Amino acid sequence: MLTVLLVLCGLGLAWLTGLELLVLGRFLVQRWQHYRQRLRPFRVAARRDFTPDLFELVLEPLPSFNLPAFIPGQFLTLAGPLLPSGKPAERRYSLAAWQPHPQRYVLCIKREPKGRVSRWLHTQALAGTTLQCRLPRGEFVVEQHHLQAPAIVLVGGGVGITPVKAMLEWLRHRHYRGQVYLYQSARGEGDLLYYDEFQRQAATWSHFQYRPFLSREQPLRGEQQGRLSAATLFSGGGTDAHYFFCAAQLMTDELVAGLQGCGVPASRLHFELFAASGSGCGPFDVTVDQHTLNAEGYPTLLHVLEAMNLPVESDCRAGTCGRCQVKLEAGQLRNVISPESPLPDATWLACCAVPESPVRISL
């Protein structure tokens, strides 16, 4: 019977034109991606509180199954409290530990004063509780071809150290032979996440140098004081290194501009910002063609479009690459991140914008 069905399907496909096959292929890919990214239950296997606002969650799948591997730098999407629309608010948190065959996912989260999901997780995500999560995704990653560079410079500001930590673990696993520099910037010693672990890495890995910076407190354990500068980064990496940043927008903008001034090509500067993770979108409908979704609880318009499973292109997610352009047909948008280059009239970058009213856009 199965053979007959396969033959009939083959005959049916034979009648389709090239354009119809392309449309069918895109539809099947979208449906598969939508299925793969469905919410799944995870149990909080362990929790560690670093400070009153910084905490780590170790998540195990329910029921147990082989977790898919992920690329260092990717994030996990967590579902939080229910919104007035009846759907859960969702936030993305970078994975803080990398393994070739993961049995658990590790997240480090900062409770934001206005963060709907981070505040909810801080009180509700205790050991033994169940959370709903989507599998890892993300484009801010370190990949095999980056290993050809003579040096890799990693920069983490505050809780932005989490994807950088996963990158460091992957580089060591891959026996990277170039020089690795990790610059960690924090306000005070209590905010230097994973400090002892990084020190152990530096003591046992000759290719790795760890350089923590404190901006507010007097250093006590050999850290440096003051703002991290592009000149400091360039002194180790030079023009041929790959640089990876996960920090606030102002810090990243200053460092990227300074390195470009030193002659580092833009293709070697990789960054992800978390400045747009505050209160996010308000309770406004976003309409694209026949698709409508209430945006409340999503950090940016790009997150809304991805939740609608629409084919929007994106790369940097920080207003630089310009790939996620959309046309505003009705309503009002507001930028929470400033796009790096000017845009045509009525054109917005979805990764930078949030709706200020019900909006209709086109891709």
CORLINKA-V69915 format. One record per residue. N is the residue number from 1. RES is the residue in three letters. PHI is phi in radians with two decimals (none if undefined). PSI is psi as a letter, one per 20 degrees, with the letter a starting at -180 (* if undefined). D_LAST is the distance of its C-alpha to the last C-alpha in Angstrom with 2 decimals. Layout:
N:RES:PHI:PSI:D_LAST + N:RES:PHI:PSI:D_LAST
This chain:
1:MET:none:g:42.95 + 2:LEU:-1.09:h:40.12 + 3:THR:-1.07:g:40.99 + 4:VAL:-1.08:g:40.80 + 5:LEU:-1.10:g:37.34 + 6:LEU:-1.13:g:36.09 + 7:VAL:-1.10:g:37.68 + 8:LEU:-1.10:g:36.10 + 9:CYS:-1.10:g:32.63 + 10:GLY:-1.09:g:33.31 + 11:LEU:-1.13:h:34.45 + 12:GLY:-1.12:g:31.38 + 13:LEU:-1.14:h:29.07 + 14:ALA:-1.11:h:31.28 + 15:TRP:-1.47:i:30.37 + 16:LEU:-1.38:q:26.62 + 17:THR:-1.36:r:25.18 + 18:GLY:-1.04:g:23.36 + 19:LEU:-1.15:g:19.98 + 20:GLU:-1.14:h:20.88 + 21:LEU:-1.12:h:22.00 + 22:LEU:-1.12:g:18.76 + 23:VAL:-1.11:g:16.82 + 24:LEU:-1.09:g:19.65 + 25:GLY:-1.08:g:19.59 + 26:ARG:-1.12:h:15.98 + 27:PHE:-1.09:g:16.79 + 28:LEU:-1.15:h:19.99 + 29:VAL:-1.11:g:18.57 + 30:GLN:-1.09:g:16.10 + 31:ARG:-1.16:h:19.11 + 32:TRP:-1.14:g:21.35 + 33:GLN:-1.09:g:19.21 + 34:HIS:-1.10:g:18.99 + 35:TYR:-1.16:g:22.77 + 36:ARG:-1.11:h:23.62 + 37:GLN:-1.65:k:21.88 + 38:ARG:-1.20:q:23.73 + 39:LEU:-1.22:p:26.00 + 40:ARG:-2.25:q:29.48 + 41:PRO:-1.39:p:32.73 + 42:PHE:-2.28:q:34.28 + 43:ARG:-1.75:p:37.64 + 44:VAL:-1.31:o:38.41 + 45:ALA:-1.34:h:41.23 + 46:ALA:-2.77:q:42.11 + 47:ARG:-2.42:q:41.25 + 48:ARG:-2.32:p:42.43 + 49:ASP:-1.76:o:42.35 + 50:PHE:-1.39:g:42.60 + 51:THR:-2.44:r:42.72 + 52:PRO:-1.04:i:42.29 + 53:ASP:-2.06:i:38.52 + 54:LEU:-1.93:p:37.82 + 55:PHE:-2.52:q:38.16 + 56:GLU:-2.00:p:37.58 + 57:LEU:-2.08:p:36.74 + 58:VAL:-1.91:p:37.71 + 59:LEU:-1.99:p:35.93 + 60:GLU:-2.05:q:37.26 + 61:PRO:-1.26:q:35.55 + 62:LEU:-2.20:p:37.00 + 63:PRO:-1.19:r:38.38 + 64:SER:-1.09:p:39.06 + 65:PHE:-2.65:r:37.10 + 66:ASN:-1.26:o:36.37 + 67:LEU:-1.20:q:33.51 + 68:PRO:-1.22:q:31.06 + 69:ALA:-1.16:q:31.44 + 70:PHE:-2.40:r:28.80 + 71:ILE:-1.54:p:28.17 + 72:PRO:-1.02:p:29.75 + 73:GLY:1.94:i:27.32 + 74:GLN:-1.35:r:25.13 + 75:PHE:-2.14:r:24.93 + 76:LEU:-1.99:p:25.81 + 77:THR:-1.70:p:23.98 + 78:LEU:-1.91:p:26.57 + 79:ALA:-1.58:p:26.49 + 80:GLY:-1.90:b:28.43 + 81:PRO:-1.20:q:29.82 + 82:LEU:-1.25:q:28.53 + 83:LEU:-1.58:r:26.42 + 84:PRO:-0.98:h:27.32 + 85:SER:-1.25:i:24.68 + 86:GLY:1.66:i:26.85 + 87:LYS:-1.73:q:24.48 + 88:PRO:-1.34:q:25.49 + 89:ALA:-1.20:q:24.07 + 90:GLU:-2.20:q:22.94 + 91:ARG:-2.41:q:23.46 + 92:ARG:-1.87:p:23.37 + 93:TYR:-2.25:p:26.66 + 94:SER:-1.14:q:27.53 + 95:LEU:-1.28:p:30.15 + 96:ALA:-1.74:j:33.43 + 97:ALA:-2.60:q:35.43 + 98:TRP:-2.07:p:34.93 + 99:GLN:-2.47:q:37.04 + 100:PRO:-1.13:h:36.84 + 101:HIS:-2.30:n:37.42 + 102:PRO:-1.17:p:36.45 + 103:GLN:-1.80:h:38.40 + 104:ARG:-2.45:q:36.93 + 105:TYR:-1.95:p:33.94 + 106:VAL:-2.05:p:34.88 + 107:LEU:-2.18:q:32.93 + 108:CYS:-2.12:p:34.11 + 109:ILE:-2.22:q:32.73 + 110:LYS:-1.87:p:33.44 + 111:ARG:-1.30:o:33.95 + 112:GLU:-1.55:q:32.01 + 113:PRO:-0.97:h:33.71 + 114:LYS:-1.95:j:30.63 + 115:GLY:-1.38:o:29.02 + 116:ARG:-1.06:g:28.74 + 117:VAL:-1.41:g:28.64 + 118:SER:-1.12:h:30.86 + 119:ARG:-1.19:h:33.54 + 120:TRP:-1.15:g:33.47 + 121:LEU:-1.12:h:33.80 + 122:HIS:-1.07:h:36.61 + 123:THR:-1.65:h:38.69 + 124:GLN:-1.77:h:37.71 + 125:ALA:-1.46:m:37.08 + 126:LEU:-1.72:r:40.76 + 127:ALA:-0.97:p:42.39 + 128:GLY:1.69:i:42.39 + 129:THR:-1.38:r:39.49 + 130:THR:-1.91:p:36.52 + 131:LEU:-2.10:q:32.90 + 132:GLN:-1.77:p:29.74 + 133:CYS:-2.37:q:27.62 + 134:ARG:-1.81:q:24.86 + 135:LEU:-1.21:r:25.69 + 136:PRO:-1.05:q:25.04 + 137:ARG:-2.57:r:21.75 + 138:GLY:2.26:q:20.62 + 139:GLU:-1.90:i:20.22 + 140:PHE:-1.47:n:22.90 + 141:VAL:-2.41:q:25.71 + 142:VAL:-1.75:p:28.84 + 143:GLU:-2.21:r:29.24 + 144:GLN:-1.00:g:32.07 + 145:HIS:-1.20:i:31.50 + 146:HIS:-1.22:i:31.91 + 147:LEU:-1.24:i:35.51 + 148:GLN:-1.34:i:36.44 + 149:ALA:-1.29:q:36.42 + 150:PRO:-1.26:i:39.88 + 151:ALA:-2.67:q:38.68 + 152:ILE:-2.25:p:35.92 + 153:VAL:-1.96:p:35.65 + 154:LEU:-1.91:p:34.25 + 155:VAL:-2.27:p:33.73 + 156:GLY:-2.21:p:33.36 + 157:GLY:-1.89:p:33.58 + 158:GLY:1.08:c:34.77 + 159:VAL:-1.25:i:33.10 + 160:GLY:-1.15:i:30.77 + 161:ILE:-1.23:i:33.67 + 162:THR:-1.11:g:32.57 + 163:PRO:-1.19:h:30.12 + 164:VAL:-1.14:h:32.47 + 165:LYS:-1.07:g:35.36 + 166:ALA:-1.10:h:33.71 + 167:MET:-1.08:g:33.08 + 168:LEU:-1.06:g:36.75 + 169:GLU:-1.14:h:37.96 + 170:TRP:-1.18:g:35.99 + 171:LEU:-1.06:g:37.37 + 172:ARG:-1.21:h:40.87 + 173:HIS:-1.08:h:40.46 + 174:ARG:-1.44:j:39.35 + 175:HIS:0.97:l:42.47 + 176:TYR:-1.06:p:40.61 + 177:ARG:-1.67:i:43.30 + 178:GLY:-1.37:a:41.78 + 179:GLN:-1.56:p:42.24 + 180:VAL:-1.99:p:40.07 + 181:TYR:-2.03:p:39.95 + 182:LEU:-2.05:o:38.76 + 183:TYR:-1.88:o:38.54 + 184:GLN:-1.98:p:38.29 + 185:SER:-1.95:p:38.05 + 186:ALA:-2.61:r:39.15 + 187:ARG:-1.24:g:40.93 + 188:GLY:-2.48:r:44.03 + 189:GLU:-1.04:h:45.67 + 190:GLY:-1.15:i:44.60 + 191:ASP:-1.67:i:40.94 + 192:LEU:-1.42:n:41.51 + 193:LEU:-1.10:p:40.05 + 194:TYR:1.07:k:41.65 + 195:TYR:-0.99:g:44.09 + 196:ASP:-1.10:h:46.95 + 197:GLU:-1.13:g:44.86 + 198:PHE:-1.15:h:43.66 + 199:GLN:-1.11:g:47.26 + 200:ARG:-1.13:h:48.43 + 201:GLN:-1.06:g:45.85 + 202:ALA:-1.12:h:47.04 + 203:ALA:-1.35:h:50.64 + 204:THR:-2.03:i:50.19 + 205:TRP:-2.23:o:47.60 + 206:SER:-1.19:h:48.88 + 207:HIS:-1.55:j:45.49 + 208:PHE:-2.08:p:44.02 + 209:GLN:-2.20:p:44.53 + 210:TYR:-1.93:p:43.55 + 211:ARG:-2.34:n:43.44 + 212:PRO:-1.43:q:42.80 + 213:PHE:-2.22:p:42.52 + 214:LEU:-1.98:p:43.39 + 215:SER:-1.68:h:42.23 + 216:ARG:-2.04:h:44.35 + 217:GLU:-1.84:q:47.39 + 218:GLN:-1.28:p:50.31 + 219:PRO:-1.08:q:49.99 + 220:LEU:-2.09:h:52.61 + 221:ARG:-2.14:k:51.91 + 222:GLY:1.70:j:51.16 + 223:GLU:-1.25:r:47.66 + 224:GLN:-1.75:q:46.87 + 225:GLN:-1.89:q:46.31 + 226:GLY:1.97:a:43.81 + 227:ARG:-1.39:p:40.26 + 228:LEU:-1.23:p:38.93 + 229:SER:-2.02:q:38.56 + 230:ALA:-1.11:h:36.76 + 231:ALA:-1.08:h:40.24 + 232:THR:-1.12:g:41.31 + 233:LEU:-1.12:g:38.39 + 234:PHE:-1.17:h:38.92 + 235:SER:-1.08:h:42.64 + 236:GLY:-1.67:g:42.01 + 237:GLY:-1.55:h:38.91 + 238:GLY:1.22:a:39.16 + 239:THR:-1.41:i:36.66 + 240:ASP:-1.72:i:36.39 + 241:ALA:-1.38:r:35.52 + 242:HIS:-1.76:p:32.20 + 243:TYR:-1.98:p:31.46 + 244:PHE:-2.16:p:29.59 + 245:PHE:-2.10:p:29.06 + 246:CYS:-2.41:n:28.24 + 247:ALA:-2.76:r:29.32 + 248:ALA:-1.14:q:28.50 + 249:GLN:-1.07:g:26.31 + 250:LEU:-1.06:g:29.32 + 251:MET:-1.09:g:31.36 + 252:THR:-1.11:g:28.67 + 253:ASP:-1.00:g:27.84 + 254:GLU:-1.12:g:31.58 + 255:LEU:-1.21:g:32.28 + 256:VAL:-1.11:g:29.43 + 257:ALA:-1.08:g:30.37 + 258:GLY:-1.13:g:34.02 + 259:LEU:-1.20:h:33.57 + 260:GLN:-1.11:h:31.63 + 261:GLY:-1.12:h:34.56 + 262:CYS:-1.47:i:36.86 + 263:GLY:1.74:j:35.15 + 264:VAL:-1.34:p:33.03 + 265:PRO:-1.10:q:30.04 + 266:ALA:-1.04:h:26.56 + 267:SER:-1.17:i:26.11 + 268:ARG:-1.82:j:28.89 + 269:LEU:-1.96:o:27.51 + 270:HIS:-2.16:p:25.49 + 271:PHE:-2.64:q:24.74 + 272:GLU:-2.37:p:23.21 + 273:LEU:-1.81:q:23.51 + 274:PHE:-2.15:k:24.42 + 275:ALA:-1.29:i:24.58 + 276:ALA:-1.66:j:21.66 + 277:SER:-1.75:k:23.50 + 278:GLY:-1.29:d:25.48 + 279:SER:-1.35:h:25.00 + 280:GLY:1.28:b:21.19 + 281:CYS:-1.34:q:19.14 + 282:GLY:-1.53:a:21.14 + 283:PRO:-1.42:m:21.47 + 284:PHE:-2.08:q:18.50 + 285:ASP:-1.36:p:16.19 + 286:VAL:-1.96:p:12.41 + 287:THR:-2.07:p:10.92 + 288:VAL:-2.29:o:7.75 + 289:ASP:0.96:d:9.21 + 290:GLN:-1.70:j:12.56 + 291:HIS:-1.74:p:12.07 + 292:THR:-2.39:p:13.77 + 293:LEU:-2.54:p:15.26 + 294:ASN:-1.31:p:17.67 + 295:ALA:-1.49:i:16.83 + 296:GLU:-1.02:p:20.51 + 297:GLY:1.64:i:21.82 + 298:TYR:-1.55:q:18.73 + 299:PRO:-1.14:g:19.08 + 300:THR:-2.51:r:15.59 + 301:LEU:-1.08:h:12.12 + 302:LEU:-1.07:g:11.33 + 303:HIS:-1.09:h:14.23 + 304:VAL:-1.13:g:13.04 + 305:LEU:-1.11:h:9.81 + 306:GLU:-1.19:h:12.25 + 307:ALA:-1.16:h:14.76 + 308:MET:-1.44:i:12.65 + 309:ASN:1.07:k:12.63 + 310:LEU:-1.68:q:8.96 + 311:PRO:-1.39:m:8.46 + 312:VAL:-1.65:p:7.12 + 313:GLU:-1.42:q:9.54 + 314:SER:-2.73:q:12.19 + 315:ASP:-2.42:f:15.77 + 316:CYS:-1.33:h:17.84 + 317:ARG:1.07:k:16.30 + 318:ALA:-2.48:k:18.30 + 319:GLY:1.44:j:16.59 + 320:THR:-1.84:g:18.11 + 321:CYS:-1.29:h:16.17 + 322:GLY:1.31:j:13.07 + 323:ARG:-1.42:h:10.85 + 324:CYS:-1.65:l:8.56 + 325:GLN:-1.24:p:7.20 + 326:VAL:-2.34:q:4.97 + 327:LYS:-1.79:p:6.38 + 328:LEU:-1.51:o:9.17 + 329:GLU:-1.69:h:10.49 + 330:ALA:-2.77:q:13.44 + 331:GLY:1.70:a:15.38 + 332:GLN:-2.26:p:16.19 + 333:LEU:-2.10:q:15.05 + 334:ARG:-2.40:p:17.58 + 335:ASN:-1.46:p:17.67 + 336:VAL:-1.78:i:19.95 + 337:ILE:-2.26:p:19.81 + 338:SER:-1.39:p:20.01 + 339:PRO:-1.02:q:17.60 + 340:GLU:-1.27:h:19.93 + 341:SER:-2.29:q:19.01 + 342:PRO:-1.08:q:18.11 + 343:LEU:-2.15:q:14.63 + 344:PRO:-1.06:r:14.11 + 345:ASP:-0.98:p:14.52 + 346:ALA:1.16:j:11.99 + 347:THR:-1.86:p:9.95 + 348:TRP:-2.29:q:10.37 + 349:LEU:-1.66:p:10.69 + 350:ALA:-1.11:h:10.00 + 351:CYS:-1.29:i:13.35 + 352:CYS:-1.83:i:15.21 + 353:ALA:-1.94:q:14.30 + 354:VAL:-2.30:q:15.68 + 355:PRO:-1.29:q:15.57 + 356:GLU:-1.83:i:18.76 + 357:SER:-2.85:r:18.47 + 358:PRO:-1.00:p:16.58 + 359:VAL:-2.25:q:13.03 + 360:ARG:-2.13:p:10.41 + 361:ILE:-2.29:r:6.83 + 362:SER:-2.27:q:3.79 + 363:LEU:-1.67:*:0.00
